[in-house]
Amino acid sequence: DAEAALKRSVQASLNKICPENVELIASQISEMNFASIKELEVAIGLIMKKALAEPHYCETYADLVFRLHSSIPSFDNPEGGKPITVKTTLLNVCQEEFESMPRTEMEVPEIMAASDPAEVEYYRSQQKNRMKANMKFIGNLFLRQMLTARTIGNIVLGLLEVEDAETSPAEHILECTCELLMAIGLALEAIPAGKSVVGQVIGCLMDLKQRKDKKGKAVYCKRLQFTVQDIIEARANSWQKKSFKAVAKTKEEIRQEQEREMQAQASGGRPTNGDLRPGGLRPGGGYGTRS
Protein backbone atom coordinates (compact mmCIF):
# COMPACT_ATOMS: atom_id res chain seq x y z
CA ASP A 1 0.00 0.00 0.00
CA ALA A 2 1.64 3.24 -1.24
CA GLU A 3 -0.04 5.45 1.36
CA ALA A 4 1.11 3.25 4.26
CA ALA A 5 4.66 3.22 2.87
CA LEU A 6 4.65 7.02 2.57
CA LYS A 7 3.35 7.32 6.12
CA ARG A 8 6.21 5.13 7.42
CA SER A 9 8.80 7.16 5.48
CA VAL A 10 7.52 10.54 6.68
CA GLN A 11 7.27 9.29 10.27
CA ALA A 12 10.83 7.93 10.14
CA SER A 13 12.13 11.32 9.01
CA LEU A 14 10.12 13.22 11.64
CA ASN A 15 11.48 10.97 14.39
CA LYS A 16 14.99 12.23 13.60
CA ILE A 17 14.20 15.96 13.49
CA CYS A 18 16.03 18.57 15.58
CA PRO A 19 16.68 22.32 15.11
CA GLU A 20 19.99 21.64 13.34
CA ASN A 21 18.76 19.23 10.66
CA VAL A 22 15.44 20.81 9.59
CA GLU A 23 16.80 21.54 6.12
CA LEU A 24 17.88 17.90 5.69
CA ILE A 25 14.53 16.51 6.90
CA ALA A 26 12.62 18.94 4.64
CA SER A 27 14.73 17.76 1.71
CA GLN A 28 14.06 14.09 2.54
CA ILE A 29 10.29 14.64 2.76
CA SER A 30 10.20 16.78 -0.41
CA GLU A 31 11.91 13.99 -2.36
CA MET A 32 9.17 11.49 -1.48
CA ASN A 33 7.29 12.61 -4.62
CA PHE A 34 3.74 13.15 -3.42
CA ALA A 35 1.41 11.76 -6.04
CA SER A 36 -1.91 13.06 -4.73
CA ILE A 37 -3.63 15.56 -2.46
CA LYS A 38 -4.42 12.68 -0.11
CA GLU A 39 -0.72 11.85 0.30
CA LEU A 40 0.05 15.51 1.03
CA GLU A 41 -2.71 15.56 3.66
CA VAL A 42 -1.26 12.42 5.29
CA ALA A 43 2.19 14.03 5.58
CA ILE A 44 0.87 17.34 6.95
CA GLY A 45 -1.35 15.44 9.39
CA LEU A 46 1.70 13.58 10.75
CA ILE A 47 3.65 16.84 11.17
CA MET A 48 0.72 18.42 13.01
CA LYS A 49 0.42 15.38 15.28
CA LYS A 50 4.12 15.63 16.18
CA ALA A 51 3.92 19.38 16.81
CA LEU A 52 1.02 18.90 19.23
CA ALA A 53 2.76 16.03 21.04
CA GLU A 54 6.13 17.84 21.28
CA PRO A 55 5.39 21.53 21.98
CA HIS A 56 9.05 22.29 22.76
CA TYR A 57 9.69 21.47 19.08
CA CYS A 58 6.86 23.68 17.71
CA GLU A 59 9.33 26.18 16.25
CA THR A 60 11.23 23.37 14.53
CA TYR A 61 8.06 21.92 12.98
CA ALA A 62 6.99 25.40 11.86
CA ASP A 63 10.41 25.80 10.19
CA LEU A 64 9.86 22.43 8.52
CA VAL A 65 6.48 23.26 6.94
CA PHE A 66 7.82 26.68 5.89
CA ARG A 67 10.56 24.90 3.89
CA LEU A 68 8.18 22.23 2.56
CA HIS A 69 5.81 24.92 1.27
CA SER A 70 8.46 26.20 -1.13
CA SER A 71 9.73 22.76 -2.19
CA ILE A 72 6.61 20.59 -2.64
CA PRO A 73 4.67 21.36 -5.86
CA SER A 74 1.00 22.35 -5.63
CA PHE A 75 -1.91 20.24 -6.89
CA ASP A 76 -4.84 21.38 -9.04
CA ASN A 77 -7.94 21.89 -6.94
CA PRO A 78 -10.55 19.29 -7.99
CA GLU A 79 -13.26 21.84 -7.12
CA GLY A 80 -11.73 24.46 -9.40
CA GLY A 81 -10.55 26.87 -6.67
CA LYS A 82 -7.05 27.91 -5.69
CA PRO A 83 -4.33 25.23 -5.99
CA ILE A 84 -3.83 22.83 -3.06
CA THR A 85 -0.48 23.55 -1.41
CA VAL A 86 1.36 22.66 1.80
CA LYS A 87 0.11 25.96 3.22
CA THR A 88 -3.59 25.48 2.38
CA THR A 89 -3.49 21.87 3.61
CA LEU A 90 -1.84 22.93 6.86
CA LEU A 91 -4.34 25.76 7.41
CA ASN A 92 -7.23 23.31 7.04
CA VAL A 93 -5.67 20.97 9.63
CA CYS A 94 -5.01 23.87 12.04
CA GLN A 95 -8.55 25.17 11.59
CA GLU A 96 -10.06 21.76 12.31
CA GLU A 97 -7.96 21.47 15.48
CA PHE A 98 -8.88 25.01 16.56
CA GLU A 99 -12.61 24.55 15.92
CA SER A 100 -12.66 21.25 17.82
CA MET A 101 -11.34 23.01 20.93
CA PRO A 102 -14.03 23.06 23.66
CA ARG A 103 -14.95 26.65 24.61
CA THR A 104 -16.55 25.73 27.93
CA GLU A 105 -15.39 23.21 30.53
CA MET A 106 -13.67 20.20 28.96
CA GLU A 107 -15.94 17.23 28.62
CA VAL A 108 -14.64 13.87 29.73
CA PRO A 109 -15.61 10.75 27.73
CA GLU A 110 -18.38 8.79 29.47
CA ILE A 111 -16.24 5.69 29.72
CA MET A 112 -13.66 7.70 31.69
CA ALA A 113 -16.01 9.79 33.84
CA ALA A 114 -16.61 6.92 36.24
CA SER A 115 -12.91 6.03 36.54
CA ASP A 116 -10.23 7.18 38.96
CA PRO A 117 -10.36 11.00 39.52
CA ALA A 118 -6.60 11.10 38.98
CA GLU A 119 -7.06 9.61 35.51
CA VAL A 120 -9.77 12.16 34.71
CA GLU A 121 -7.47 14.96 35.82
CA TYR A 122 -4.62 13.52 33.71
CA TYR A 123 -6.93 13.39 30.67
CA ARG A 124 -7.93 17.03 31.18
CA SER A 125 -4.28 18.02 31.59
CA GLN A 126 -3.32 16.23 28.36
CA GLN A 127 -6.16 17.93 26.45
CA LYS A 128 -5.16 21.34 27.78
CA ASN A 129 -1.51 20.77 26.84
CA ARG A 130 -2.60 19.80 23.32
CA MET A 131 -4.62 23.02 22.98
CA LYS A 132 -1.74 25.16 24.22
CA ALA A 133 0.63 23.37 21.82
CA ASN A 134 -1.77 24.17 18.96
CA MET A 135 -1.73 27.85 19.95
CA LYS A 136 2.06 27.84 20.05
CA PHE A 137 2.26 26.13 16.65
CA ILE A 138 -0.27 28.54 15.10
CA GLY A 139 1.73 31.44 16.53
CA ASN A 140 4.96 30.16 15.01
CA LEU A 141 3.27 29.68 11.64
CA PHE A 142 2.25 33.37 11.76
CA LEU A 143 5.84 34.35 12.59
CA ARG A 144 6.94 32.53 9.42
CA GLN A 145 4.20 34.31 7.41
CA MET A 146 2.28 31.09 6.84
CA LEU A 147 -0.75 32.80 8.43
CA THR A 148 -1.87 36.37 7.72
CA ALA A 149 -2.22 39.06 10.40
CA ARG A 150 -5.96 39.12 9.74
CA THR A 151 -6.30 35.38 10.36
CA ILE A 152 -4.23 35.44 13.55
CA GLY A 153 -6.13 38.53 14.73
CA ASN A 154 -9.44 36.73 14.27
CA ILE A 155 -8.11 33.74 16.22
CA VAL A 156 -6.86 35.84 19.14
CA LEU A 157 -10.06 37.87 19.41
CA GLY A 158 -12.25 34.82 18.78
CA LEU A 159 -10.74 32.91 21.69
CA LEU A 160 -12.17 35.26 24.30
CA GLU A 161 -15.60 35.64 22.69
CA VAL A 162 -18.46 34.64 25.00
CA GLU A 163 -22.23 34.58 24.59
CA ASP A 164 -22.90 37.39 27.06
CA ALA A 165 -21.04 39.80 29.35
CA GLU A 166 -21.93 37.72 32.43
CA THR A 167 -20.11 34.65 31.09
CA SER A 168 -16.38 34.21 31.65
CA PRO A 169 -14.17 32.18 29.27
CA ALA A 170 -13.12 28.75 30.55
CA GLU A 171 -9.73 28.54 32.28
CA HIS A 172 -8.08 26.59 29.45
CA ILE A 173 -9.23 29.26 26.96
CA LEU A 174 -7.58 31.96 29.04
CA GLU A 175 -4.35 29.93 29.16
CA CYS A 176 -4.45 29.35 25.40
CA THR A 177 -4.93 33.08 24.79
CA CYS A 178 -1.89 33.89 26.93
CA GLU A 179 0.16 31.17 25.20
CA LEU A 180 -0.67 32.55 21.75
CA LEU A 181 -0.19 36.18 22.72
CA MET A 182 3.23 35.49 24.23
CA ALA A 183 4.24 33.66 21.05
CA ILE A 184 3.25 36.42 18.62
CA GLY A 185 2.90 39.65 20.65
CA LEU A 186 6.03 41.43 19.44
CA ALA A 187 5.48 40.70 15.73
CA LEU A 188 1.73 41.36 15.87
CA GLU A 189 2.18 44.76 17.50
CA ALA A 190 4.63 45.74 14.73
CA ILE A 191 1.65 45.73 12.33
CA PRO A 192 -0.79 48.68 12.71
CA ALA A 193 -3.91 46.47 12.68
CA GLY A 194 -2.18 44.02 14.99
CA LYS A 195 -1.45 46.71 17.57
CA SER A 196 -5.19 47.36 17.89
CA VAL A 197 -5.90 43.63 18.31
CA VAL A 198 -3.27 43.26 21.04
CA GLY A 199 -4.66 46.33 22.83
CA GLN A 200 -8.18 44.84 22.81
CA VAL A 201 -7.01 41.45 24.08
CA ILE A 202 -4.82 42.94 26.82
CA GLY A 203 -7.77 45.09 27.96
CA CYS A 204 -9.99 42.02 28.07
CA LEU A 205 -7.37 40.00 29.99
CA MET A 206 -7.00 42.79 32.58
CA ASP A 207 -10.76 42.80 33.10
CA LEU A 208 -10.91 38.99 33.43
CA LYS A 209 -8.00 38.95 35.87
CA GLN A 210 -9.95 41.13 38.30
CA ARG A 211 -13.39 39.61 37.65
CA LYS A 212 -15.39 38.32 40.63
CA ASP A 213 -18.53 36.21 40.84
CA LYS A 214 -21.77 37.23 42.59
CA LYS A 215 -20.34 36.10 45.94
CA GLY A 216 -17.32 38.38 45.53
CA LYS A 217 -14.91 35.50 44.90
CA ALA A 218 -12.32 35.76 42.10
CA VAL A 219 -13.49 33.91 38.97
CA TYR A 220 -9.97 32.70 38.19
CA CYS A 221 -7.43 31.06 40.50
CA LYS A 222 -4.23 32.83 41.58
CA ARG A 223 -2.13 30.81 39.12
CA LEU A 224 -4.14 32.14 36.16
CA GLN A 225 -4.15 35.66 37.56
CA PHE A 226 -0.35 35.51 37.70
CA THR A 227 -0.24 34.12 34.13
CA VAL A 228 -2.25 37.10 32.90
CA GLN A 229 -0.07 39.49 34.92
CA ASP A 230 3.03 37.93 33.30
CA ILE A 231 1.60 38.76 29.87
CA ILE A 232 0.80 42.35 30.88
CA GLU A 233 4.30 42.85 32.29
CA ALA A 234 5.94 41.18 29.29
CA ARG A 235 4.17 43.60 26.96
CA ALA A 236 5.28 46.57 29.08
CA ASN A 237 8.84 45.18 28.82
CA SER A 238 8.81 44.93 24.98
CA TRP A 239 7.57 41.33 25.24
CA GLN A 240 10.64 40.15 27.16
CA LYS A 241 9.71 37.35 29.51
CA LYS A 242 11.69 35.07 31.79
CA SER A 243 11.29 31.61 30.28
CA PHE A 244 11.71 28.37 32.21
CA LYS A 245 10.08 26.19 29.55
CA ALA A 246 11.87 23.49 27.63
CA VAL A 247 12.76 24.82 24.18
CA ALA A 248 14.58 22.87 21.49
CA LYS A 249 18.04 24.37 21.06
CA THR A 250 20.95 23.83 18.70
CA LYS A 251 24.30 22.61 20.04
CA GLU A 252 25.74 26.10 19.45
CA GLU A 253 22.98 27.72 21.56
CA ILE A 254 23.62 25.21 24.37
CA ARG A 255 27.38 25.90 24.18
CA GLN A 256 26.80 29.69 24.39
CA GLU A 257 24.45 29.21 27.33
CA GLN A 258 27.04 27.13 29.20
CA GLU A 259 29.71 29.79 28.54
CA ARG A 260 27.46 32.52 29.97
CA GLU A 261 26.82 30.47 33.11
CA MET A 262 30.54 29.71 33.57
CA GLN A 263 31.41 33.41 33.16
CA ALA A 264 28.73 34.36 35.70
CA GLN A 265 30.11 31.85 38.21
CA ALA A 266 33.73 32.93 37.59
CA SER A 267 32.84 36.56 38.28
CA GLY A 268 31.10 35.60 41.51
CA GLY A 269 27.64 36.08 40.10
CA ARG A 270 24.75 33.67 40.23
CA PRO A 271 24.11 31.42 37.25
CA THR A 272 21.11 32.48 35.21
CA ASN A 273 17.90 30.73 36.10
CA GLY A 274 15.78 30.71 32.96
CA ASP A 275 16.21 32.69 29.73
CA LEU A 276 15.03 36.24 29.11
CA ARG A 277 13.39 35.67 25.74
CA PRO A 278 11.51 38.06 23.44
CA GLY A 279 8.03 36.73 22.69
CA GLY A 280 6.78 36.83 19.11
CA LEU A 281 9.94 37.69 17.20
CA ARG A 282 10.15 36.41 13.66
CA PRO A 283 12.93 33.88 12.90
CA GLY A 284 16.13 35.77 12.15
CA GLY A 285 15.21 38.56 14.57
CA GLY A 286 12.86 40.52 12.31
CA TYR A 287 9.43 41.76 13.26
CA GLY A 288 7.88 41.39 9.83
CA THR A 289 5.26 43.71 8.41
CA ARG A 290 3.37 41.57 5.94
CA SER A 291 -0.35 41.07 6.52
Contacts in CASP RR format, 6 or more apart in sequence:
PFRMAT RR
TARGET T0000
AUTHOR 0000-0000-0000
METHOD contacts of the structure
MODEL  1
DAEAALKRSVQASLNKICPENVELIASQISEMNFASIKELEVAIGLIMKK
ALAEPHYCETYADLVFRLHSSIPSFDNPEGGKPITVKTTLLNVCQEEFES
MPRTEMEVPEIMAASDPAEVEYYRSQQKNRMKANMKFIGNLFLRQMLTAR
TIGNIVLGLLEVEDAETSPAEHILECTCELLMAIGLALEAIPAGKSVVGQ
VIGCLMDLKQRKDKKGKAVYCKRLQFTVQDIIEARANSWQKKSFKAVAKT
KEEIRQEQEREMQAQASGGRPTNGDLRPGGLRPGGGYGTRS
2 35 0 8 1.000
2 39 0 8 1.000
3 38 0 8 1.000
3 39 0 8 1.000
3 42 0 8 1.000
6 32 0 8 1.000
6 34 0 8 1.000
6 39 0 8 1.000
6 42 0 8 1.000
6 43 0 8 1.000
7 42 0 8 1.000
7 46 0 8 1.000
9 32 0 8 1.000
10 29 0 8 1.000
10 32 0 8 1.000
10 42 0 8 1.000
10 43 0 8 1.000
10 46 0 8 1.000
10 47 0 8 1.000
11 46 0 8 1.000
13 25 0 8 1.000
13 28 0 8 1.000
13 29 0 8 1.000
14 25 0 8 1.000
14 46 0 8 1.000
14 47 0 8 1.000
14 50 0 8 1.000
16 25 0 8 1.000
17 25 0 8 1.000
17 50 0 8 1.000
17 57 0 8 1.000
17 60 0 8 1.000
17 61 0 8 1.000
17 64 0 8 1.000
18 60 0 8 1.000
18 248 0 8 1.000
18 250 0 8 1.000
19 59 0 8 1.000
19 60 0 8 1.000
19 63 0 8 1.000
19 248 0 8 1.000
19 249 0 8 1.000
19 250 0 8 1.000
20 250 0 8 1.000
20 251 0 8 1.000
22 60 0 8 1.000
22 63 0 8 1.000
22 64 0 8 1.000
22 67 0 8 1.000
23 67 0 8 1.000
25 64 0 8 1.000
26 64 0 8 1.000
26 67 0 8 1.000
26 68 0 8 1.000
26 71 0 8 1.000
27 71 0 8 1.000
29 43 0 8 1.000
29 64 0 8 1.000
29 68 0 8 1.000
29 72 0 8 1.000
30 68 0 8 1.000
30 71 0 8 1.000
30 72 0 8 1.000
32 43 0 8 1.000
34 40 0 8 1.000
34 43 0 8 1.000
34 72 0 8 1.000
34 73 0 8 1.000
36 75 0 8 1.000
37 75 0 8 1.000
37 78 0 8 1.000
37 84 0 8 1.000
37 89 0 8 1.000
40 72 0 8 1.000
40 75 0 8 1.000
40 84 0 8 1.000
40 86 0 8 1.000
40 89 0 8 1.000
41 89 0 8 1.000
41 93 0 8 1.000
44 65 0 8 1.000
44 86 0 8 1.000
44 89 0 8 1.000
44 90 0 8 1.000
44 93 0 8 1.000
45 93 0 8 1.000
47 61 0 8 1.000
47 64 0 8 1.000
47 65 0 8 1.000
47 90 0 8 1.000
48 90 0 8 1.000
48 93 0 8 1.000
48 94 0 8 1.000
48 97 0 8 1.000
48 137 0 8 1.000
50 57 0 8 1.000
50 61 0 8 1.000
51 57 0 8 1.000
51 58 0 8 1.000
51 61 0 8 1.000
51 62 0 8 1.000
51 133 0 8 1.000
51 137 0 8 1.000
52 97 0 8 1.000
52 130 0 8 1.000
52 133 0 8 1.000
52 134 0 8 1.000
52 137 0 8 1.000
53 133 0 8 1.000
54 61 0 8 1.000
54 133 0 8 1.000
55 129 0 8 1.000
55 132 0 8 1.000
55 133 0 8 1.000
55 136 0 8 1.000
55 137 0 8 1.000
56 245 0 8 1.000
56 246 0 8 1.000
56 247 0 8 1.000
56 248 0 8 1.000
57 248 0 8 1.000
58 133 0 8 1.000
58 136 0 8 1.000
58 137 0 8 1.000
58 140 0 8 1.000
59 140 0 8 1.000
59 247 0 8 1.000
59 248 0 8 1.000
59 283 0 8 1.000
60 248 0 8 1.000
61 137 0 8 1.000
61 140 0 8 1.000
62 137 0 8 1.000
62 139 0 8 1.000
62 140 0 8 1.000
62 141 0 8 1.000
62 143 0 8 1.000
62 144 0 8 1.000
62 146 0 8 1.000
63 144 0 8 1.000
63 283 0 8 1.000
65 86 0 8 1.000
65 87 0 8 1.000
65 90 0 8 1.000
65 141 0 8 1.000
65 146 0 8 1.000
66 144 0 8 1.000
66 146 0 8 1.000
68 86 0 8 1.000
69 85 0 8 1.000
69 86 0 8 1.000
69 87 0 8 1.000
69 90 0 8 1.000
69 146 0 8 1.000
72 85 0 8 1.000
72 86 0 8 1.000
74 83 0 8 1.000
74 84 0 8 1.000
74 85 0 8 1.000
75 83 0 8 1.000
75 84 0 8 1.000
75 85 0 8 1.000
76 83 0 8 1.000
76 84 0 8 1.000
77 83 0 8 1.000
77 84 0 8 1.000
82 88 0 8 1.000
87 146 0 8 1.000
90 141 0 8 1.000
90 146 0 8 1.000
91 146 0 8 1.000
91 147 0 8 1.000
94 134 0 8 1.000
94 137 0 8 1.000
94 138 0 8 1.000
94 141 0 8 1.000
97 134 0 8 1.000
98 134 0 8 1.000
98 138 0 8 1.000
98 155 0 8 1.000
101 131 0 8 1.000
101 134 0 8 1.000
101 176 0 8 1.000
102 170 0 8 1.000
102 172 0 8 1.000
103 169 0 8 1.000
103 170 0 8 1.000
103 173 0 8 1.000
104 170 0 8 1.000
105 170 0 8 1.000
106 124 0 8 1.000
106 127 0 8 1.000
106 128 0 8 1.000
106 170 0 8 1.000
106 172 0 8 1.000
108 120 0 8 1.000
108 123 0 8 1.000
108 124 0 8 1.000
109 123 0 8 1.000
112 119 0 8 1.000
112 120 0 8 1.000
112 123 0 8 1.000
113 120 0 8 1.000
127 172 0 8 1.000
128 172 0 8 1.000
128 175 0 8 1.000
131 172 0 8 1.000
131 176 0 8 1.000
132 175 0 8 1.000
132 176 0 8 1.000
132 179 0 8 1.000
134 176 0 8 1.000
135 176 0 8 1.000
135 177 0 8 1.000
135 179 0 8 1.000
135 180 0 8 1.000
135 183 0 8 1.000
136 179 0 8 1.000
136 180 0 8 1.000
136 183 0 8 1.000
138 147 0 8 1.000
138 152 0 8 1.000
138 155 0 8 1.000
138 180 0 8 1.000
139 147 0 8 1.000
139 152 0 8 1.000
139 180 0 8 1.000
139 183 0 8 1.000
139 184 0 8 1.000
139 280 0 8 1.000
140 183 0 8 1.000
141 147 0 8 1.000
142 149 0 8 1.000
142 151 0 8 1.000
142 152 0 8 1.000
142 184 0 8 1.000
142 187 0 8 1.000
142 188 0 8 1.000
143 183 0 8 1.000
143 184 0 8 1.000
143 187 0 8 1.000
143 280 0 8 1.000
143 281 0 8 1.000
143 282 0 8 1.000
143 283 0 8 1.000
144 282 0 8 1.000
144 283 0 8 1.000
145 282 0 8 1.000
145 288 0 8 1.000
145 290 0 8 1.000
148 290 0 8 1.000
148 291 0 8 1.000
149 188 0 8 1.000
149 191 0 8 1.000
149 193 0 8 1.000
149 194 0 8 1.000
149 290 0 8 1.000
149 291 0 8 1.000
150 193 0 8 1.000
150 291 0 8 1.000
152 184 0 8 1.000
152 188 0 8 1.000
153 188 0 8 1.000
153 194 0 8 1.000
153 197 0 8 1.000
155 180 0 8 1.000
156 177 0 8 1.000
156 180 0 8 1.000
156 181 0 8 1.000
156 184 0 8 1.000
156 188 0 8 1.000
156 197 0 8 1.000
156 198 0 8 1.000
156 201 0 8 1.000
157 197 0 8 1.000
157 200 0 8 1.000
157 201 0 8 1.000
159 169 0 8 1.000
159 173 0 8 1.000
159 176 0 8 1.000
159 177 0 8 1.000
159 180 0 8 1.000
160 169 0 8 1.000
160 173 0 8 1.000
160 174 0 8 1.000
160 177 0 8 1.000
160 201 0 8 1.000
160 204 0 8 1.000
160 205 0 8 1.000
160 208 0 8 1.000
162 168 0 8 1.000
162 169 0 8 1.000
168 208 0 8 1.000
168 211 0 8 1.000
168 219 0 8 1.000
168 220 0 8 1.000
169 177 0 8 1.000
169 208 0 8 1.000
171 220 0 8 1.000
171 221 0 8 1.000
171 224 0 8 1.000
174 205 0 8 1.000
174 208 0 8 1.000
174 220 0 8 1.000
174 224 0 8 1.000
174 227 0 8 1.000
174 228 0 8 1.000
175 224 0 8 1.000
175 227 0 8 1.000
177 201 0 8 1.000
177 205 0 8 1.000
178 205 0 8 1.000
178 227 0 8 1.000
178 228 0 8 1.000
178 230 0 8 1.000
178 231 0 8 1.000
181 198 0 8 1.000
181 201 0 8 1.000
181 202 0 8 1.000
181 231 0 8 1.000
182 231 0 8 1.000
182 234 0 8 1.000
182 239 0 8 1.000
182 241 0 8 1.000
182 279 0 8 1.000
182 280 0 8 1.000
183 279 0 8 1.000
183 280 0 8 1.000
184 279 0 8 1.000
184 280 0 8 1.000
185 198 0 8 1.000
185 235 0 8 1.000
185 239 0 8 1.000
185 279 0 8 1.000
185 280 0 8 1.000
186 238 0 8 1.000
186 239 0 8 1.000
186 278 0 8 1.000
186 279 0 8 1.000
186 280 0 8 1.000
186 281 0 8 1.000
186 287 0 8 1.000
187 280 0 8 1.000
187 281 0 8 1.000
187 282 0 8 1.000
187 286 0 8 1.000
187 287 0 8 1.000
187 288 0 8 1.000
188 194 0 8 1.000
188 195 0 8 1.000
188 197 0 8 1.000
188 198 0 8 1.000
188 280 0 8 1.000
189 195 0 8 1.000
189 198 0 8 1.000
189 235 0 8 1.000
189 239 0 8 1.000
190 287 0 8 1.000
190 288 0 8 1.000
190 289 0 8 1.000
191 288 0 8 1.000
191 289 0 8 1.000
191 291 0 8 1.000
193 291 0 8 1.000
198 235 0 8 1.000
202 231 0 8 1.000
202 232 0 8 1.000
202 235 0 8 1.000
205 228 0 8 1.000
205 231 0 8 1.000
205 232 0 8 1.000
206 228 0 8 1.000
206 232 0 8 1.000
208 219 0 8 1.000
208 220 0 8 1.000
208 228 0 8 1.000
209 220 0 8 1.000
209 224 0 8 1.000
209 225 0 8 1.000
209 228 0 8 1.000
209 229 0 8 1.000
211 218 0 8 1.000
211 219 0 8 1.000
211 220 0 8 1.000
212 218 0 8 1.000
212 219 0 8 1.000
213 219 0 8 1.000
218 225 0 8 1.000
220 228 0 8 1.000
230 241 0 8 1.000
233 241 0 8 1.000
234 240 0 8 1.000
234 241 0 8 1.000
234 279 0 8 1.000
238 278 0 8 1.000
239 278 0 8 1.000
239 279 0 8 1.000
239 280 0 8 1.000
239 281 0 8 1.000
240 276 0 8 1.000
240 277 0 8 1.000
240 278 0 8 1.000
240 279 0 8 1.000
241 276 0 8 1.000
241 277 0 8 1.000
241 279 0 8 1.000
242 274 0 8 1.000
242 275 0 8 1.000
242 276 0 8 1.000
243 274 0 8 1.000
243 275 0 8 1.000
243 276 0 8 1.000
243 277 0 8 1.000
244 273 0 8 1.000
244 274 0 8 1.000
247 275 0 8 1.000
247 277 0 8 1.000
249 257 0 8 1.000
257 275 0 8 1.000
260 272 0 8 1.000
261 271 0 8 1.000
261 272 0 8 1.000
264 270 0 8 1.000
264 271 0 8 1.000
264 272 0 8 1.000
265 271 0 8 1.000
281 287 0 8 1.000
282 288 0 8 1.000
END
